[in-house]
């Protein structure tokens, strides 16, 4: 039942292990973490659930466990500095491996710590949320947030391995499961129409946490992600398409206050905004938009941002996006279900109308 | 009179320009900074001297100048966060180039900012101290300090170009000139005996800021550095030899409080400690040690740490060094003048005796 995919990056290629019960696989965890010290970074929710299971595989090795608070607020400069202090105080060396045990927040933060501690140490991702297993744990993007913008400070630092134990999804709150589905649906929308149809047909099973359905969705998502990352590691081209819904979404997260909206929720609403704008431009039709909105709604996800976010706030926050060039906000839009484009050449009135009507579904 | 060397790193190869008056070369500065936005990061001493000269080459381009305080204390988490906020607030984009205008502190800090802003933007080094021109601006090491250890948080991020204007040395305080000579002497000691003899013969000219002598010393130092970096970019081997005197030296800097000792001063005293330990082990003889001490003394540099640093303090601080493996402190020692080794296999009593007698010259 375990699948192994590969992210193909020459000398930095690495495996993604997907399957039930992998946290109990002592041999896999030991082999993935080299021979040196091991530092597990987790949070206050995931740690009590799984850290002991992981810890016992490292008996006899120099082992350190660190935890941060739950939620997006943990990706802070303060935690970055504090974790660095813990590593130094515990004499963690360059030969160590840092293990991120948790969701996207823990992975982003621990990955950035691994990228910068002593100018870079090895790193393993053990994602325990659906969102992290299908997206954030794969591809080497690490970051912390600045008060002025999400993920504005970070590094590309590929892990040595990704270990996705699908059993951890059994304890995942329903809201977090839905948030992960937003990124699953994304792959279907931007590059994999057959997968989109499969998600539509199997959404009930996914929401009911059917093992086989979840395993397939994770594997297919990781296959899509691995292909994109292998072709464009540093996002000079097609990797930006993975950001469908994220430019609007990051603005929603920032405006609502980090943590008020889950990342996946903001991506869902942002994706619907991108879809409605694509329809305004005649790229897709109203039936496509309705189909997208229906899928997110069935998944229990929002399809519009909070009404209190003014268009001017969107413009201000989106003006800080990492994809922008020459002061132009670049957007990922849909040309069809299953095909996305990145462009800054769109009619200003379509953009403004989308923002003005942001809280109305199509 | 301008020399151009190359640091050979495949697709990330870059030139080192060395010569008088390069800050006035508009064509060179424009060509080195691409077509996008330019952000100059400098400090409160160097900015007033040179920033205007540099700024006027970028007329018509989106340009931002940021300054930090003078001294090692500027390599702080607080400045790292503040500079990131400035970049976001000014809508600096991924296509921007960050220019470090200053000494090693500015270069390390600005380089780390460039490495992490939006997961990495382009970077140009304009070193204005001897130390930065011969060492820290070349090779891509960037870092900030943690209260618990120097340069413990950073990244390898190669510049697109290094522009060393030797005229900037005319305004350099004598103490900083001497500090730079510590790193020049280092190259002679670890791998270039003919250069060591040349330095001994030309030290008076260097101290008198003879243009030709300085230009030769910078070029020869950069040649040595470029060779080592090209062979071992990420310090898995011989690059560590560039750390002669630095393991002792970083402990001196930390114990004295960052900024109390200049980096080059601490390296000079640390190099003498490494030399005395090498002699205790029979690797070099007392006459070699005396010759090293004499050269540093002539350069106006210390040959011993402050007497108030206890051996236990050295052990504590050196235990956090980035070169350590398996809890062992690794040291760069001299096998001969012009030949260094990195090892953790040394008699404990030679190390302890060196620390116990640290403030006594040989």
Interface residues (C-beta under 8 A of the other chain):
Chain A: X77 X80 X81 X84 X85 X88 X89 X91 X93 X94 X95 X115 X116 X117 X118 X119 X120 X141 X142 X143 X146 X147 X148 X149 X152 X153 X154 X155 X156 X234 X319 X320 X322 X323 X324 X325 X326 X327
Chain B: X77 X80 X81 X84 X85 X88 X89 X91 X93 X94 X95 X115 X116 X117 X118 X119 X120 X141 X142 X143 X146 X147 X148 X149 X152 X153 X154 X155 X156 X234 X319 X320 X322 X323 X324 X325 X326 X327
